[in-house]
Amino acid sequence: MINEMQNDLEHLIERTYQFYNKGNDDRTYFKKFEFSLPSFDPNLKLYW
């Protein structure tokens, strides 16, 4: 179940990233953001 939640979170982050970059293909920021999530935190707050 945790794995499914993490997959959903990653999908949400990906979609949010795409929305904010309006189709920009540069994924550097997303990669940096991804590395800042070493483990799934149910209390995670996303600040943009």
N, CA, C and O atoms as a CHARMM CRD file, in Angstrom:
* protein
*
  192
    1    1 MET  N      0.83600  -1.20500   0.00000 PROA 1      0.00000
    2    1 MET  CA     0.00000   0.00000   0.00000 PROA 1      0.00000
    3    1 MET  C      0.87300   1.25900   0.00000 PROA 1      0.00000
    4    1 MET  O      0.59900   2.21400  -0.72600 PROA 1      0.00000
    5    2 ILE  N      1.91000   1.24700   0.81100 PROA 2      0.00000
    6    2 ILE  CA     2.82000   2.39600   0.82900 PROA 2      0.00000
    7    2 ILE  C      3.41500   2.61600  -0.55500 PROA 2      0.00000
    8    2 ILE  O      3.57100   3.75100  -1.00500 PROA 2      0.00000
    9    3 ASN  N      3.74500   1.51200  -1.22400 PROA 3      0.00000
   10    3 ASN  CA     4.32400   1.62200  -2.56000 PROA 3      0.00000
   11    3 ASN  C      3.35400   2.29500  -3.52300 PROA 3      0.00000
   12    3 ASN  O      3.75300   3.14300  -4.32100 PROA 3      0.00000
   13    4 GLU  N      2.07500   1.91600  -3.44700 PROA 4      0.00000
   14    4 GLU  CA     1.06700   2.53800  -4.30500 PROA 4      0.00000
   15    4 GLU  C      0.94100   4.02900  -3.99300 PROA 4      0.00000
   16    4 GLU  O      0.81100   4.85100  -4.90000 PROA 4      0.00000
   17    5 MET  N      0.97900   4.36900  -2.71600 PROA 5      0.00000
   18    5 MET  CA     0.88100   5.77200  -2.32400 PROA 5      0.00000
   19    5 MET  C      2.07400   6.55100  -2.86100 PROA 5      0.00000
   20    5 MET  O      1.92900   7.68500  -3.32000 PROA 5      0.00000
   21    6 GLN  N      3.25300   5.93700  -2.80100 PROA 6      0.00000
   22    6 GLN  CA     4.44700   6.61700  -3.29200 PROA 6      0.00000
   23    6 GLN  C      4.36300   6.80300  -4.80500 PROA 6      0.00000
   24    6 GLN  O      4.74900   7.84600  -5.33400 PROA 6      0.00000
   25    7 ASN  N      3.85500   5.78400  -5.49400 PROA 7      0.00000
   26    7 ASN  CA     3.68700   5.90600  -6.94400 PROA 7      0.00000
   27    7 ASN  C      2.71800   7.03400  -7.27700 PROA 7      0.00000
   28    7 ASN  O      2.95600   7.81100  -8.20200 PROA 7      0.00000
   29    8 ASP  N      1.62600   7.12100  -6.52300 PROA 8      0.00000
   30    8 ASP  CA     0.65700   8.19800  -6.73900 PROA 8      0.00000
   31    8 ASP  C      1.29900   9.55500  -6.47800 PROA 8      0.00000
   32    8 ASP  O      1.07100  10.50800  -7.22300 PROA 8      0.00000
   33    9 LEU  N      2.09700   9.64100  -5.42600 PROA 9      0.00000
   34    9 LEU  CA     2.77300  10.89200  -5.09200 PROA 9      0.00000
   35    9 LEU  C      3.72400  11.29700  -6.21000 PROA 9      0.00000
   36    9 LEU  O      3.75500  12.45600  -6.62500 PROA 9      0.00000
   37   10 GLU  N      4.50300  10.32500  -6.69500 PROA 10     0.00000
   38   10 GLU  CA     5.44300  10.63000  -7.77100 PROA 10     0.00000
   39   10 GLU  C      4.69800  11.08000  -9.02300 PROA 10     0.00000
   40   10 GLU  O      5.14100  11.98700  -9.72800 PROA 10     0.00000
   41   11 HSD  N      3.56900  10.44100  -9.29200 PROA 11     0.00000
   42   11 HSD  CA     2.76900  10.82700 -10.45400 PROA 11     0.00000
   43   11 HSD  C      2.24400  12.25300 -10.28900 PROA 11     0.00000
   44   11 HSD  O      2.26200  13.04500 -11.23100 PROA 11     0.00000
   45   12 LEU  N      1.77600  12.56700  -9.08300 PROA 12     0.00000
   46   12 LEU  CA     1.27900  13.90900  -8.79700 PROA 12     0.00000
   47   12 LEU  C      2.38800  14.94300  -8.97500 PROA 12     0.00000
   48   12 LEU  O      2.17100  15.99600  -9.57400 PROA 12     0.00000
   49   13 ILE  N      3.57100  14.64000  -8.45400 PROA 13     0.00000
   50   13 ILE  CA     4.70400  15.55200  -8.58900 PROA 13     0.00000
   51   13 ILE  C      5.04400  15.76100 -10.06300 PROA 13     0.00000
   52   13 ILE  O      5.29700  16.88000 -10.50900 PROA 13     0.00000
   53   14 GLU  N      5.04200  14.65400 -10.80500 PROA 14     0.00000
   54   14 GLU  CA     5.34300  14.73500 -12.23900 PROA 14     0.00000
   55   14 GLU  C      4.33200  15.62600 -12.95900 PROA 14     0.00000
   56   14 GLU  O      4.71300  16.49100 -13.74800 PROA 14     0.00000
   57   15 ARG  N      3.05600  15.41400 -12.68800 PROA 15     0.00000
   58   15 ARG  CA     2.00900  16.20400 -13.34200 PROA 15     0.00000
   59   15 ARG  C      2.11500  17.68000 -12.94300 PROA 15     0.00000
   60   15 ARG  O      1.95600  18.57100 -13.77700 PROA 15     0.00000
   61   16 THR  N      2.38700  17.92400 -11.65500 PROA 16     0.00000
   62   16 THR  CA     2.52100  19.29700 -11.17400 PROA 16     0.00000
   63   16 THR  C      3.72100  19.96300 -11.82400 PROA 16     0.00000
   64   16 THR  O      3.65800  21.12500 -12.22600 PROA 16     0.00000
   65   17 TYR  N      4.81500  19.21600 -11.92500 PROA 17     0.00000
   66   17 TYR  CA     6.01400  19.72800 -12.57800 PROA 17     0.00000
   67   17 TYR  C      5.71300  20.12500 -14.01900 PROA 17     0.00000
   68   17 TYR  O      6.09800  21.20400 -14.47100 PROA 17     0.00000
   69   18 GLN  N      5.01900  19.23700 -14.73500 PROA 18     0.00000
   70   18 GLN  CA     4.69300  19.50900 -16.13500 PROA 18     0.00000
   71   18 GLN  C      3.79000  20.73600 -16.24800 PROA 18     0.00000
   72   18 GLN  O      3.95000  21.55400 -17.15400 PROA 18     0.00000
   73   19 PHE  N      2.84100  20.85400 -15.32100 PROA 19     0.00000
   74   19 PHE  CA     1.92900  21.99800 -15.33900 PROA 19     0.00000
   75   19 PHE  C      2.68900  23.30800 -15.14600 PROA 19     0.00000
   76   19 PHE  O      2.47100  24.27200 -15.87900 PROA 19     0.00000
   77   20 TYR  N      3.58200  23.33800 -14.15500 PROA 20     0.00000
   78   20 TYR  CA     4.29300  24.57000 -13.85000 PROA 20     0.00000
   79   20 TYR  C      5.30700  24.93200 -14.92200 PROA 20     0.00000
   80   20 TYR  O      5.63700  26.10400 -15.10100 PROA 20     0.00000
   81   21 ASN  N      5.80200  23.92800 -15.63500 PROA 21     0.00000
   82   21 ASN  CA     6.78100  24.21400 -16.68000 PROA 21     0.00000
   83   21 ASN  C      6.13300  24.32800 -18.05100 PROA 21     0.00000
   84   21 ASN  O      6.81100  24.59400 -19.04300 PROA 21     0.00000
   85   22 LYS  N      4.81200  24.12600 -18.10500 PROA 22     0.00000
   86   22 LYS  CA     4.05800  24.29200 -19.34100 PROA 22     0.00000
   87   22 LYS  C      4.71100  23.57200 -20.52100 PROA 22     0.00000
   88   22 LYS  O      4.87000  24.14200 -21.60000 PROA 22     0.00000
   89   23 GLY  N      5.08400  22.31700 -20.29700 PROA 23     0.00000
   90   23 GLY  CA     5.60700  21.50700 -21.38100 PROA 23     0.00000
   91   23 GLY  C      7.10600  21.62700 -21.57900 PROA 23     0.00000
   92   23 GLY  O      7.66100  20.99500 -22.47800 PROA 23     0.00000
   93   24 ASN  N      7.76700  22.42100 -20.76100 PROA 24     0.00000
   94   24 ASN  CA     9.21800  22.55000 -20.86900 PROA 24     0.00000
   95   24 ASN  C      9.86100  21.18000 -20.67300 PROA 24     0.00000
   96   24 ASN  O      9.49800  20.45300 -19.74900 PROA 24     0.00000
   97   25 ASP  N     10.81000  20.82600 -21.53000 PROA 25     0.00000
   98   25 ASP  CA    11.37500  19.47900 -21.51000 PROA 25     0.00000
   99   25 ASP  C     12.59300  19.36900 -20.59700 PROA 25     0.00000
  100   25 ASP  O     13.15300  18.28100 -20.45600 PROA 25     0.00000
  101   26 ASP  N     13.01000  20.45400 -19.98300 PROA 26     0.00000
  102   26 ASP  CA    14.16000  20.42800 -19.08400 PROA 26     0.00000
  103   26 ASP  C     13.73200  19.82200 -17.75100 PROA 26     0.00000
  104   26 ASP  O     12.93600  20.40800 -17.01600 PROA 26     0.00000
  105   27 ARG  N     14.27700  18.62800 -17.44800 PROA 27     0.00000
  106   27 ARG  CA    13.83300  17.90300 -16.26200 PROA 27     0.00000
  107   27 ARG  C     14.80800  18.03800 -15.08900 PROA 27     0.00000
  108   27 ARG  O     14.72400  17.28200 -14.12100 PROA 27     0.00000
  109   28 THR  N     15.72400  18.99100 -15.17400 PROA 28     0.00000
  110   28 THR  CA    16.73800  19.13200 -14.12700 PROA 28     0.00000
  111   28 THR  C     16.09500  19.41900 -12.77700 PROA 28     0.00000
  112   28 THR  O     16.44600  18.80400 -11.77000 PROA 28     0.00000
  113   29 TYR  N     15.14500  20.36000 -12.76300 PROA 29     0.00000
  114   29 TYR  CA    14.51200  20.72400 -11.49600 PROA 29     0.00000
  115   29 TYR  C     13.77100  19.53900 -10.90400 PROA 29     0.00000
  116   29 TYR  O     13.81800  19.30700  -9.69600 PROA 29     0.00000
  117   30 PHE  N     13.07800  18.78000 -11.77300 PROA 30     0.00000
  118   30 PHE  CA    12.34100  17.62600 -11.26900 PROA 30     0.00000
  119   30 PHE  C     13.29000  16.59900 -10.66800 PROA 30     0.00000
  120   30 PHE  O     12.99100  16.01100  -9.62800 PROA 30     0.00000
  121   31 LYS  N     14.43500  16.37800 -11.31600 PROA 31     0.00000
  122   31 LYS  CA    15.40200  15.41200 -10.79400 PROA 31     0.00000
  123   31 LYS  C     15.91200  15.86500  -9.42500 PROA 31     0.00000
  124   31 LYS  O     16.02100  15.05600  -8.50400 PROA 31     0.00000
  125   32 LYS  N     16.22100  17.14200  -9.29200 PROA 32     0.00000
  126   32 LYS  CA    16.68400  17.65800  -8.00100 PROA 32     0.00000
  127   32 LYS  C     15.59900  17.48200  -6.94600 PROA 32     0.00000
  128   32 LYS  O     15.87200  17.09000  -5.81200 PROA 32     0.00000
  129   33 PHE  N     14.35900  17.78200  -7.34200 PROA 33     0.00000
  130   33 PHE  CA    13.25500  17.66100  -6.39800 PROA 33     0.00000
  131   33 PHE  C     13.05200  16.20700  -6.00200 PROA 33     0.00000
  132   33 PHE  O     12.76800  15.90400  -4.84300 PROA 33     0.00000
  133   34 GLU  N     13.20000  15.30400  -6.97500 PROA 34     0.00000
  134   34 GLU  CA    13.03300  13.87800  -6.72600 PROA 34     0.00000
  135   34 GLU  C     14.06600  13.39900  -5.70400 PROA 34     0.00000
  136   34 GLU  O     13.74200  12.61400  -4.81300 PROA 34     0.00000
  137   35 PHE  N     15.31000  13.87200  -5.83300 PROA 35     0.00000
  138   35 PHE  CA    16.35800  13.45200  -4.90800 PROA 35     0.00000
  139   35 PHE  C     16.13200  14.01200  -3.50400 PROA 35     0.00000
  140   35 PHE  O     16.68900  13.50200  -2.53200 PROA 35     0.00000
  141   36 SER  N     15.31700  15.05800  -3.40100 PROA 36     0.00000
  142   36 SER  CA    15.04100  15.61300  -2.07500 PROA 36     0.00000
  143   36 SER  C     13.94300  14.83200  -1.35700 PROA 36     0.00000
  144   36 SER  O     13.54800  15.19300  -0.24900 PROA 36     0.00000
  145   37 LEU  N     13.44400  13.74800  -1.99300 PROA 37     0.00000
  146   37 LEU  CA    12.43200  12.89300  -1.37700 PROA 37     0.00000
  147   37 LEU  C     13.00500  11.49600  -1.17100 PROA 37     0.00000
  148   37 LEU  O     12.65300  10.57600  -1.90900 PROA 37     0.00000
  149   38 PRO  N     13.88200  11.31900  -0.18300 PROA 38     0.00000
  150   38 PRO  CA    14.51100  10.01400   0.01800 PROA 38     0.00000
  151   38 PRO  C     13.52300   8.93200   0.42200 PROA 38     0.00000
  152   38 PRO  O     13.72900   7.75800   0.11300 PROA 38     0.00000
  153   39 SER  N     12.45600   9.31200   1.10500 PROA 39     0.00000
  154   39 SER  CA    11.46500   8.32000   1.51100 PROA 39     0.00000
  155   39 SER  C     10.09000   8.97200   1.53700 PROA 39     0.00000
  156   39 SER  O      9.96500  10.19300   1.62600 PROA 39     0.00000
  157   40 PHE  N      9.07500   8.14400   1.46000 PROA 40     0.00000
  158   40 PHE  CA     7.71300   8.67900   1.45800 PROA 40     0.00000
  159   40 PHE  C      7.32700   9.15800   2.85300 PROA 40     0.00000
  160   40 PHE  O      7.45400   8.42400   3.83300 PROA 40     0.00000
  161   41 ASP  N      6.85700  10.39600   2.92500 PROA 41     0.00000
  162   41 ASP  CA     6.43000  10.97500   4.19900 PROA 41     0.00000
  163   41 ASP  C      4.94600  11.32400   4.09600 PROA 41     0.00000
  164   41 ASP  O      4.58000  12.21700   3.33200 PROA 41     0.00000
  165   42 PRO  N      4.08400  10.63800   4.85200 PROA 42     0.00000
  166   42 PRO  CA     2.64100  10.91100   4.76800 PROA 42     0.00000
  167   42 PRO  C      2.27800  12.33900   5.14900 PROA 42     0.00000
  168   42 PRO  O      1.20700  12.82500   4.78600 PROA 42     0.00000
  169   43 ASN  N      3.17100  13.02100   5.88700 PROA 43     0.00000
  170   43 ASN  CA     2.91500  14.40000   6.28400 PROA 43     0.00000
  171   43 ASN  C      3.60500  15.39600   5.35700 PROA 43     0.00000
  172   43 ASN  O      3.73200  16.57700   5.68100 PROA 43     0.00000
  173   44 LEU  N      4.05200  14.90200   4.19200 PROA 44     0.00000
  174   44 LEU  CA     4.79000  15.75300   3.26400 PROA 44     0.00000
  175   44 LEU  C      3.94400  16.93400   2.79700 PROA 44     0.00000
  176   44 LEU  O      2.78300  16.77200   2.42100 PROA 44     0.00000
  177   45 LYS  N      4.53500  18.10800   2.82800 PROA 45     0.00000
  178   45 LYS  CA     3.89000  19.30000   2.30200 PROA 45     0.00000
  179   45 LYS  C      4.69600  19.76900   1.09100 PROA 45     0.00000
  180   45 LYS  O      5.92100  19.87800   1.14300 PROA 45     0.00000
  181   46 LEU  N      3.98100  20.04100   0.00600 PROA 46     0.00000
  182   46 LEU  CA     4.66000  20.52200  -1.19800 PROA 46     0.00000
  183   46 LEU  C      4.53900  22.03700  -1.27200 PROA 46     0.00000
  184   46 LEU  O      3.43400  22.57500  -1.34200 PROA 46     0.00000
  185   47 TYR  N      5.66300  22.71500  -1.25600 PROA 47     0.00000
  186   47 TYR  CA     5.68300  24.17100  -1.37900 PROA 47     0.00000
  187   47 TYR  C      6.24600  24.54700  -2.73500 PROA 47     0.00000
  188   47 TYR  O      7.27800  24.02300  -3.15400 PROA 47     0.00000
  189   48 TRP  N      5.55600  25.46900  -3.43000 PROA 48     0.00000
  190   48 TRP  CA     6.01600  25.88200  -4.76200 PROA 48     0.00000
  191   48 TRP  C      6.30600  27.37100  -4.75700 PROA 48     0.00000
  192   48 TRP  O      6.70600  27.92600  -5.78000 PROA 48     0.00000
